[in-house]
Amino acid sequence: MPMLNERKYTIETEQETDGRWIAEVIEIPGVLAYGDTLEQAQANVEALTFRIMAEEIEENTSNTVFGFSNIVFSLS
């Protein structure tokens, strides 16, 4: 059985002055998302990260072996 690839991403969050939350995946420049709550911002940025990964697979631009990966998000 092939070994799974593990991708680890760090999510940094901050509350804006208008009350909204912003979440950013540090390992992927430009990947950030807003939400009305901390949880919503985190969920939005995770969903965006999965969309980017899917696009990499579709366009065959990923630097990893294709297949299932173990994806880990950690909050900083």
MDTraj code that builds the backbone (N, CA, C; nanometers):
import mdtraj as md
import numpy as np

residues = "MET PRO MET LEU ASN GLU ARG LYS TYR THR ILE GLU THR GLU GLN GLU THR ASP GLY ARG TRP ILE ALA GLU VAL ILE GLU ILE PRO GLY VAL LEU ALA TYR GLY ASP THR LEU GLU GLN ALA GLN ALA ASN VAL GLU ALA LEU THR PHE ARG ILE MET ALA GLU GLU ILE GLU GLU ASN THR SER ASN THR VAL PHE GLY PHE SER ASN ILE VAL PHE SER LEU SER".split()
xyz = np.array([
    [0.0849, -0.1180, 0.0000],
    [0.0000, 0.0000, 0.0000],
    [0.0897, 0.1247, 0.0000],
    [0.0634, 0.2213, -0.0894],
    [0.1479, 0.3410, -0.0948],
    [0.1312, 0.4266, 0.0299],
    [0.2398, 0.4939, 0.0653],
    [0.2375, 0.5820, 0.1813],
    [0.1616, 0.7103, 0.1475],
    [0.0841, 0.7582, 0.2414],
    [0.0092, 0.8815, 0.2207],
    [0.1016, 1.0019, 0.2304],
    [0.0744, 1.1008, 0.1499],
    [0.1447, 1.2273, 0.1614],
    [0.0784, 1.3070, 0.2718],
    [0.1578, 1.3754, 0.3518],
    [0.0998, 1.4599, 0.4556],
    [0.1316, 1.6041, 0.4239],
    [0.0300, 1.6832, 0.4233],
    [0.0458, 1.8269, 0.4038],
    [0.0000, 1.8955, 0.5308],
    [0.0852, 1.9812, 0.5834],
    [0.0515, 2.0543, 0.7057],
    [0.0409, 2.2026, 0.6721],
    [-0.0673, 2.2618, 0.7193],
    [-0.0911, 2.4036, 0.6961],
    [-0.1183, 2.4738, 0.8284],
    [-0.0653, 2.5935, 0.8399],
    [-0.0860, 2.6748, 0.9592],
    [-0.1823, 2.7870, 0.9256],
    [-0.2858, 2.8007, 1.0062],
    [-0.3834, 2.9074, 0.9867],
    [-0.3599, 3.0145, 1.0921],
    [-0.3344, 3.1348, 1.0467],
    [-0.3254, 3.2494, 1.1380],
    [-0.4544, 3.3291, 1.1256],
    [-0.5050, 3.3740, 1.2376],
    [-0.6301, 3.4502, 1.2377],
    [-0.6113, 3.5823, 1.3085],
    [-0.6957, 3.6766, 1.2693],
    [-0.6932, 3.8092, 1.3306],
    [-0.8313, 3.8719, 1.3145],
    [-0.8726, 3.9447, 1.4153],
    [-1.0003, 4.0135, 1.4055],
    [-0.9770, 4.1554, 1.3550],
    [-1.0511, 4.1916, 1.2517],
    [-1.0412, 4.3242, 1.1923],
    [-1.1132, 4.4268, 1.2811],
    [-1.0880, 4.5532, 1.2567],
    [-1.1510, 4.6591, 1.3368],
    [-1.3022, 4.6644, 1.3186],
    [-1.3509, 4.6139, 1.2051],
    [-1.4955, 4.6131, 1.1807],
    [-1.5640, 4.4901, 1.2403],
    [-1.4868, 4.4038, 1.3103],
    [-1.5441, 4.2881, 1.3766],
    [-1.5319, 4.1577, 1.2991],
    [-1.5070, 4.1674, 1.1682],
    [-1.4912, 4.0449, 1.0888],
    [-1.3592, 3.9782, 1.1244],
    [-1.3512, 3.8478, 1.0952],
    [-1.2291, 3.7718, 1.1169],
    [-1.1643, 3.7418, 0.9829],
    [-1.0319, 3.7418, 0.9803],
    [-0.9569, 3.7017, 0.8619],
    [-0.8701, 3.5830, 0.9014],
    [-0.8660, 3.4827, 0.8154],
    [-0.7829, 3.3647, 0.8361],
    [-0.6926, 3.3494, 0.7145],
    [-0.5659, 3.3149, 0.7397],
    [-0.4675, 3.3041, 0.6326],
    [-0.3891, 3.1750, 0.6491],
    [-0.3682, 3.1035, 0.5383],
    [-0.2822, 2.9854, 0.5382],
    [-0.1415, 3.0340, 0.5059],
    [-0.0532, 3.0231, 0.6049],
    [0.0809, 3.0803, 0.5944],
    [0.1636, 3.0154, 0.4829],
    [0.1484, 2.8863, 0.4636],
    [0.2305, 2.8142, 0.3666],
    [0.1921, 2.8396, 0.2211],
    [0.0776, 2.9010, 0.1963],
    [0.0342, 2.9278, 0.0589],
    [0.0083, 3.0780, 0.0457],
    [0.1018, 3.1513, -0.0133],
    [0.0866, 3.2965, -0.0249],
    [-0.0449, 3.3355, -0.0919],
    [-0.1124, 3.4317, -0.0337],
    [-0.2350, 3.4841, -0.0920],
    [-0.3615, 3.4096, -0.0556],
    [-0.3504, 3.3017, 0.0210],
    [-0.4696, 3.2253, 0.0583],
    [-0.5214, 3.2790, 0.1906],
    [-0.6278, 3.3569, 0.1803],
    [-0.6911, 3.4128, 0.2993],
    [-0.8393, 3.4265, 0.2743],
    [-0.9142, 3.4276, 0.3841],
    [-1.0599, 3.4350, 0.3726],
    [-1.1157, 3.5048, 0.4957],
    [-1.2266, 3.5716, 0.4756],
    [-1.2952, 3.6418, 0.5839],
    [-1.4152, 3.5609, 0.6323],
    [-1.4595, 3.5926, 0.7516],
    [-1.5814, 3.5357, 0.8066],
    [-1.6352, 3.6254, 0.9158],
    [-1.7644, 3.6152, 0.9405],
    [-1.8250, 3.6943, 1.0481],
    [-1.7821, 3.6448, 1.1854],
    [-1.7432, 3.5156, 1.1919],
    [-1.6951, 3.4577, 1.3172],
    [-1.5584, 3.3940, 1.2907],
    [-1.4866, 3.3663, 1.3980],
    [-1.3577, 3.2997, 1.3864],
    [-1.3738, 3.1652, 1.3174],
    [-1.4746, 3.0897, 1.3587],
    [-1.4974, 2.9569, 1.3014],
    [-1.5305, 2.9640, 1.1533],
    [-1.6087, 3.0642, 1.1138],
    [-1.6460, 3.0792, 0.9733],
    [-1.5235, 3.1150, 0.8890],
    [-1.4386, 3.2027, 0.9398],
    [-1.3168, 3.2392, 0.8664],
    [-1.2255, 3.1185, 0.8499],
    [-1.2116, 3.0379, 0.9554],
    [-1.1287, 2.9179, 0.9473],
    [-1.1856, 2.8188, 0.8467],
    [-1.3147, 2.7970, 0.8503],
    [-1.3791, 2.7045, 0.7562],
    [-1.3643, 2.7553, 0.6130],
    [-1.3798, 2.8850, 0.5931],
    [-1.3677, 2.9424, 0.4585],
    [-1.2265, 2.9246, 0.4030],
    [-1.1241, 2.9465, 0.4858],
    [-0.9871, 2.9351, 0.4356],
    [-0.9495, 2.7879, 0.4134],
    [-1.0035, 2.6970, 0.4934],
    [-0.9803, 2.5549, 0.4689],
    [-1.0437, 2.5125, 0.3369],
    [-1.1653, 2.5580, 0.3109],
    [-1.2335, 2.5254, 0.1850],
    [-1.1553, 2.5804, 0.0658],
    [-1.1040, 2.7009, 0.0781],
    [-1.0249, 2.7606, -0.0294],
    [-0.8983, 2.6791, -0.0539],
    [-0.8347, 2.6335, 0.0523],
    [-0.7141, 2.5509, 0.0387],
    [-0.7451, 2.4214, -0.0357],
    [-0.8576, 2.3577, -0.0033],
    [-0.8957, 2.2353, -0.0741],
    [-0.9235, 2.2626, -0.2216],
    [-0.9834, 2.3775, -0.2522],
    [-1.0083, 2.4123, -0.3931],
    [-0.8772, 2.4280, -0.4693],
    [-0.7793, 2.4909, -0.4052],
    [-0.6486, 2.5093, -0.4693],
    [-0.5809, 2.3750, -0.4919],
    [-0.5893, 2.2850, -0.3939],
    [-0.5310, 2.1520, -0.4091],
    [-0.5989, 2.0763, -0.5229],
    [-0.7300, 2.0862, -0.5325],
    [-0.8032, 2.0188, -0.6399],
    [-0.7605, 2.0737, -0.7759],
    [-0.7406, 2.2036, -0.7837],
    [-0.6960, 2.2646, -0.9084],
    [-0.5560, 2.2160, -0.9454],
    [-0.4679, 2.2030, -0.8467],
    [-0.3337, 2.1501, -0.8735],
    [-0.3415, 2.0104, -0.9344],
    [-0.4290, 1.9277, -0.8790],
    [-0.4433, 1.7910, -0.9295],
    [-0.5004, 1.7924, -1.0712],
    [-0.6038, 1.8742, -1.0929],
    [-0.6649, 1.8817, -1.2261],
    [-0.5655, 1.9308, -1.3310],
    [-0.4830, 2.0273, -1.2946],
    [-0.3884, 2.0847, -1.3894],
    [-0.2527, 2.0156, -1.3862],
    [-0.2406, 1.9147, -1.2989],
    [-0.1165, 1.8386, -1.2856],
    [0.0020, 1.9292, -1.2521],
    [-0.0178, 2.0230, -1.1590],
    [0.0896, 2.1133, -1.1188],
    [0.1380, 2.0877, -0.9762],
    [0.0868, 1.9843, -0.9126],
    [0.1272, 1.9539, -0.7762],
    [0.2662, 1.8924, -0.7746],
    [0.3449, 1.9253, -0.6727],
    [0.4786, 1.8687, -0.6583],
    [0.4781, 1.7371, -0.5818],
    [0.3622, 1.6864, -0.5484],
    [0.3542, 1.5633, -0.4708],
    [0.2942, 1.4531, -0.5560],
    [0.3083, 1.3324, -0.5097],
    [0.2458, 1.2178, -0.5765],
    [0.0958, 1.2288, -0.5582],
    [0.0218, 1.2080, -0.6649],
    [-0.1227, 1.2185, -0.6551],
    [-0.1809, 1.1016, -0.5790],
    [-0.2934, 1.1228, -0.5221],
    [-0.3604, 1.0221, -0.4419],
    [-0.4102, 1.0883, -0.3156],
    [-0.4545, 1.0067, -0.2259],
    [-0.5072, 1.0613, -0.1024],
    [-0.3936, 1.1122, -0.0155],
    [-0.4167, 1.2233, 0.0488],
    [-0.3187, 1.2828, 0.1382],
    [-0.3791, 1.2999, 0.2748],
    [-0.2941, 1.3036, 0.3733],
    [-0.3364, 1.3389, 0.5083],
    [-0.3180, 1.4894, 0.5203],
    [-0.4273, 1.5622, 0.5370],
    [-0.4238, 1.7073, 0.5447],
    [-0.4421, 1.7486, 0.6897],
    [-0.3507, 1.8327, 0.7392],
    [-0.3545, 1.8775, 0.8772],
    [-0.3550, 2.0295, 0.8804],
    [-0.4547, 2.0875, 0.9447],
    [-0.4574, 2.2313, 0.9677],
    [-0.4298, 2.2542, 1.1143],
    [-0.3417, 2.3475, 1.1457],
    [-0.3189, 2.3836, 1.2856],
    [-0.3332, 2.5341, 1.2990],
    [-0.3883, 2.5748, 1.4113],
    [-0.4082, 2.7167, 1.4377],
    [-0.2851, 2.7714, 1.5069],
    [-0.2462, 2.8898, 1.4669],
    [-0.1293, 2.9499, 1.5317],
    [-0.1722, 3.0521, 1.6347],
])
top = md.Topology()
chain = top.add_chain()
for i, resn in enumerate(residues, 1):
    res = top.add_residue(resn, chain, resSeq=i)
    for name in ("N", "CA", "C"):
        top.add_atom(name, md.element.get_by_symbol(name[0]), res)
traj = md.Trajectory(xyz[None], top)
